[in-house]
Amino acid sequence: MKILIVEPGRHPRKADIPHTLSNLQAVVGGYIQAVYPWDDPVALVCDEEGLLKQLDFNRLVAPEVPIFGTFFLCGLGEEDFTDLPDDLMEKYSNMLYDPQYLIRARKGR
C-alpha cells in the first residue's frame, strides 16, 4: 500500500508497505486510529494513544487537531484503506513538508 509517512521534526516521505494491521501499527508505533481532517478521500492514521504516551508533537493538521507521534496518510477505498493516489501524495507532501514544533510559553507574572 502506497502511503505518506510523516514523522515529528522531519519532512514527509513516501513508502510502500504490505497492507496488514501489524504493518500499519508498526508505522505509528501502537494501536491505530484514523482521523479525517480534510475533505479529500484521505485517512490520517496515527497512534490512538499518542498524547497519553507523551509522544513528540508532530503537526497541527487542522484547527484544534494536533497529532503526536508518527502518522501516515493513505487513500480510502469503499471499505478499507488503500493506496494514496499520486495527486494527493503530492498535495499533502507539499502541505506537510515543513516540520512544526510546539513551544510552551508561560504567561507573564
WOSULVEN-V683022 format. One record per residue. N is the residue number from 1. PSI is psi in whole degrees, -180 to 180 (999 if undefined). Layout:
n = [N N]
psi = [PSI PSI]
This chain:
n = [1 2 3 4 5 6 7 8 9 10 11 12 13 14 15 16 17 18 19 20 21 22 23 24 25 26 27 28 29 30 31 32 33 34 35 36 37 38 39 40 41 42 43 44 45 46 47 48 49 50 51 52 53 54 55 56 57 58 59 60 61 62 63 64 65 66 67 68 69 70 71 72 73 74 75 76 77 78 79 80 81 82 83 84 85 86 87 88 89 90 91 92 93 94 95 96 97 98 99 100 101 102 103 104 105 106 107 108 109]
psi = [130 124 168 115 133 114 151 133 10 163 151 152 145 146 158 111 155 141 77 154 -43 -36 -40 -43 -36 -36 -44 -14 23 -164 138 150 134 134 158 75 -7 165 -20 158 69 137 134 117 124 176 121 -17 22 -44 -43 -35 -2 43 159 143 140 -72 152 105 -16 162 127 25 78 144 132 133 177 140 167 158 140 168 169 121 -170 -36 3 171 153 -178 143 120 151 -41 -38 -31 -46 -46 -50 -26 -42 -43 -37 11 -44 123 151 153 142 124 125 137 139 146 151 147 999]
